[in-house]
Amino acid sequence: MAGALFADLPTGRRREVASAVAHYIAGVLDREAMVAIVESLCEAASFAPGDRVKTLRSSKHGIVVRLAPDGRIIWRPDGTRIELIALPESLLREAH
């Protein structure tokens, strides 16, 4: 059902929404946590250099270095000097 309700989201974000809802139904997540996850995944993916970001599963955190002309995000994970390239819909803005 969650997949149908959020069909307009990019595939990765839709998968994470379905996972959050399933975890809520299974009793692993409380309602507030599930709602916060779903709301953050539904936000428009708009970033600027200096923004703090994290991957959809929160496995990496970092900072946006610059935006590529084609719309991709060049970002640097915390604790590294390497730069990664990501699509905007594959990152979430971190709360300050």
C-alpha positions, 0 to 999 in steps of 0.5 A, spaced: 500 500 500 505 504 501 508 503 494 502 505 491 501 511 495 508 514 494 508 512 487 511 519 485 517 518 489 524 516 486 525 508 486 530 509 492 526 513 496 519 509 495 523 503 497 525 507 504 518 509 505 515 502 504 521 499 509 519 505 514 512 503 514 513 496 514 518 497 521 512 501 524 507 495 522 512 490 525 513 494 532 520 496 531 519 503 530 514 508 533 509 512 530 513 519 531 519 516 528 516 513 522 512 519 520 519 523 521 522 518 516 517 519 511 516 526 511 524 527 510 523 522 504 518 526 501 522 533 501 524 535 495 531 534 493 534 541 493 541 542 495 547 547 496 554 547 497 555 547 504 549 543 506 550 537 511 547 531 507 546 523 509 545 517 505 538 514 505 540 509 510 544 514 514 550 509 513 554 515 510 554 523 512 558 529 509 557 535 506 555 538 499 562 541 496 558 543 489 553 541 484 555 539 477 551 542 471 547 536 470 544 536 477 548 531 480 551 532 487 558 532 489 559 531 496 565 529 501 563 524 506 566 526 514 573 524 515 575 523 508 578 527 503 575 523 497 569 526 493 563 522 491 557 523 486 550 522 487 543 524 485 539 528 489 534 523 490 539 519 493 541 524 499 537 527 505 539 533 508 541 533 515 538 537 521 543 541 524 
